[in-house]
Amino acid sequence: MEMKIIDTHAHLDMPEFDSDRNEMIGRAGEAGVANIITVGIDLESCRRAIELAEQYPGILAAVGIHPQETKVLSRKI
């Protein structure tokens, strides 16, 4: 049986990855990571997570709102 490695909690949308996001995702694949679930924590990061999932094979998006962001979100709706 072949083992499939899945990173179940990443924040690929964060600015720390802006300079080498493509390379980092490539290195993860080379290391045997088949899927990465990138997690949004507020409205904007959820949108970016979805964009990344649409752009990269093997990237999946989980969207949600951290409790401390609910007041901010209610003002945007």
Helices and strands as residue ranges (DSSP letters): E 5-10, G 15-17, H 21-30, E 33-39, H 43-55, E 59-62, G 67-69, H 70-76
